Amino acid sequence: MKLWKGENPLSQLWAEASLKIRAQGDGWQFWVEWYENALYGRQQDWALLTKIALISPEDWDKGADHVNALIAEIRLQHVAETRPLGEDAIEKGADGLWRRVGRSDIDRDILQDAIDSVRDEIRHLRGKLQGPQGNMFTALVTGLDLLEDRIARHPDRPLRLHDVFLRVQGHITRNLASGELPDDDCVRDLSSVLGNAALDMCNACPKTQSVVQARMTVRLTDADPQTRADLELIAEGAAHLSDATLATELRADAQDAADTSIPLNEKASTLYRLQTRLAKIVTQDGNNLVDALVRVGALTAGVEAYFWLITTLLRFVIGI
């Protein structure tokens, strides 16, 4: 329910005031969002607001800057705690290194059948490419290469396969609409098989389904140039705290997140995964992450370094 039943008589006053509040720094963004959610009748995150309301009176008495810093940390912790990662879940091991610990719970026969159906269509289209009319299907080459690469790299990860199947299906749809691909039965068959295989990944794997559903509720945006550069630094620091497999994934995701040539809808899964993983590492292992960044010369040691981590990553996560 909105604060005002009809037209807000203070709308112009609030428009001016909100700009002044935001101008005081990133920490004030929370208060603007909280008030505007109430003002316009938007859904509030009551779990998050409860955590903020439980900040101790002693902390509230230390002033706005102190409280805003605490709220920023609480918001990032909330992201780490409430966003599911499924097969991409990570934990810190006894050796002090972060690693991927998520495992799929999909039925192996369903997974293999979906992969085999996609592979059959790829083989069929590879044959078309080598035929006399092969030049009509060249717009498919990149997509076929991507499918083969991801299936080879992630044969047991339905979430990754779900994402790449829909990504290539989207390419096919756009290329059919633009005329870069012929309206051929083989092309339509591949698109249909990819859509069905992605659906199978969701329906047969509760973990995949939970992540896909969660991503739909998250507002993902491209970061500004400075935040993209800072994000790659943070991901590099996190990679130094991770085993080889996770380090490779963090660096690759950070590069894709910073690549403005990749459309936002095609890297939404990457942004969600990177945001959530880094939120977990920063909030649970922030001091070691600061040390790692200091060692590579990216940061100067000090209390401000940890706050910089929190605010930079929060800016990436919520788009402030």
N, C-alpha and C positions, 0 to 999 in steps of 0.2 A: 504494500500500500504506500502510495506517495505521501510525502509530508503535506502537500497542498492538494486539495480536491480539484480545484480549477487551475487557472493560470497562476504561476508563482509571481507574486508582486515584487519579490526581491531578486529576481533572476539576473538583472543587470548588475546589481550590487554584488551578488555572489560571483558572477563572471569576472569582475574586477578583483574581488578579494582572493579568489582561488589562484589567480595568476601571481599575486603577491606572496601567497603562502608557498606555492611551488618554487618561487624564486629564492626562497630561503635555503633550499637544498633538497637532495633526494629523500632525506629522512622525513620530510613533510608530506610526501606523496601519499603515504598511508592515510593521513587524516583527511585529505581531499577525497580519496576514494571511499573511505568509510562514510563521510557525510553525503557524498553524491549517491551512493547506493541507497541511503535512507531517503534522500531528496527525491530520487526518481523511482523508488519502489523496486530497486534491483535486489536480487538474492544476496544476502550476506553470508559470509563463511563463519558460521557461529562457532565452530570448533576453534578456528584461529582467534576469533574475538575473545573467546573464553580464556585462551592461553595469555592473551595480552592483558585482559582484565585481572589476571592473577599475578601480574608483576607486583612485587612487594612494595608496600608503602614507602619503605626506605629508599627504594630506587626511584619511585615517582618524585620523591622530595629532592632528588639530585638535579632536577632541571630537564628542560626539553631535549637538549643534545644527548644526554645520557639515556633518556627514555627512548628517543628515536633510534639510537644505536641498538638498544635491547630489542625493540620491535623489529628492526631489520633482521637481526639474528633469529628471532622467533619465527618470522615469516619464511626464512630460508630453511630452518629446521622443519617447519610445517610441510614444505614442499618435499623434503627428503623423507619424511615420515608417512605422507599420505599418497604420494604418487606411486602406483605399482610399476615395477620394471619387468616382471615376468622373467623370461630367460636372460635378460640383460642385468639382473640383480647383481650387486657387488657387495663384498665384505672385506674387512681387513683381517688377514690371516695371522697366525701365531708368529710368523716370521716378520711381521710388521708391514708386509706388502698387501696392497689392495688387489683383488682378483675377481673375475666373474664367477659367481657361484650359482646363478640361476640355471635351472634345468626345465626343459619342456615336459609336460605331462600328456602330450598327444599320443594317441594310439599309433604305433609305428607303421602299421599297415595302411592306415589312412594317409599318413605323411608320405609314405613311399608311393602310393597310388597317385597322389596329387603331383608329386615330382615327376613320376613316369609319364603322366598325361601331358605335362608341359614339355618334357623332353621329346615325346613323339611329335608334337607340333613343331618344335624347333628343327628336328631332323627333316620333316616334310618341307619346311620353308627353306632350309639350306639347299635342298634339292631344287626348289624353284629358282633360287638365286643362281644356280649353276646351269640352268636351262636357257633356251633361246630368248626367253622374255625376262631374264634375271634382272635386267636393269630397272624393271618396273617396281622391284621390291627392295631396292637399295636402302630406302628409308628405314627398313627393318633391321639392318645389320647391327647398328649400335645397340638396339634393344635385345636382339638375340645374343650378342656378346655379353651384355650385362646379365641376362638370365643365366647363361652358362657359367659365368664367373661366380655369381652369388650362390647358385646351386652347389657348385664345387666347394665354395668356402664355408657355406652354412647348411649342409645337408640335414642337420638335426635341429635346426632353429626355425620353427614355424613362423615366429614373429618377423624375423628378417625376410623370410620367403614371402610372407603375406605382403609386406611393404613393397618388395621389388616386383611382385606380380602385378599389383595395382599401379605401380609407377609405369611399367611398360605398357600396361593396358591403356593408361592415360595417353601415352605417346601415340599409340595406334589410333585411338579415337581422334586425336588432333590431326594426325597425318591423313586419316581418311577424310576428315572434314575439309582439309586444305587441298586435297587432291594429290598429295605427295605419294600416297599409296593407292593402288587400284581397289575398287570395291569387289575384292576377290573372296571366294569362299574360304580359302586357306587363311587369309588375313582375319576374316571374321571368326573362323574357328579358333585361331590362337587367342584372340581377344576373349572369346567366350570361355575357353579353357582356363585362361589366367584368372578371370573373374570367379569361376567356380572353385578353382584351387585356393584362391585367397579366402573365399567363404568357408571352405573346408578347414583351413588353418584356424579360423575363428571359432567355428562351431564345435570342432573336435578338441580344442585346447582352451580350457578356461583361463589359463594365465595369459595367453595371447588375447583373448576376448577382453579381459579386464584392462589390459594396457590400451587396446584400440579404443575402448569406450572412454577411458580416462583422457586419452589424447583429444577426444572430441570436445571435452569441456574446457580445454586449456587454450587460452588466447596466445598464439605464437606469432612473433613478429621478427623482422630482420633488425639486427642491432645497428647502431650508428658505427661509423668507421673506427672511432676510438675504442668503443666497447668490444668490437670484433678483434682488434689488436690485443686488447687486455685479456680477452677470453682465451686467445691462443696461448698467451703467457701462463694463465692459470692452468689450462689443460696440460701444458708442457710440465709445469710443476707437479701436477697430479700424476702425470706419466712417470715421473721420477720416483713416485711412491708406490708404483704398481708393478705387477709382474709383466713379462714381455707381451703377453697376449692383450691384456687390458690397456697397456701403454700404447700399443699400436692402434687399438680402437679409439682411444681418447684423442690421439693426434689426428687420426683420419676424420673423426667427427668434428673436431674443431676446425679443420681445414674446410670441410664441406659447409659448416655453419658460417664461416667467413666468406665463402665464395658467392659473390652477388650474381654470378651467371646462372646459378642453380635456382629455379623458381621456388618461392616459399613453400608451395604446396608439395613440392617434391622432396623437400628436406625437413618437413614437419616432424617425421619420426626421428630424424637425427637430432633436431633441436630438443625435442622432448627427452630423448635418452641422455644427451649431453648435459642438459640443465639438471636433470634429476640425479645423475651420477655425481656431478660436481657439487651439487648441493649437499649430498651425503658426505663426500670427502671433506669439503670445507667445514661443515658443522661438526664433524666427528674427529677430524684430523687436521684442524686449521693451523695449529702451531707448527707441526711438521711440514705442512705445505708452505708456510711462510719461510721456514728454514731452507726448504728446497729452492724456492724462488730467490732467496738471498744468495745461495751458493752459486746459482747460474747468473747472478748479477742483475736480475730483473727487479729486485726490491731492495730497499734499505731496511734493516732490522729496526723494530720498534713497535709500540702498541698500535700506531696508526696503520701498520701493514695489515694486521688482521682485519681492521675495520674496512680497509680498502678492498680486501678480498670479499667481504660480506656485501658491501654496497655495489661493487662491480658485478658480482654474480647475480645479485638481486635485480640490478638494472637489466641484465640479460634475460632473467627469468620472467619478470613481470612487465618489461618494456617501459620502464620509467625513464 
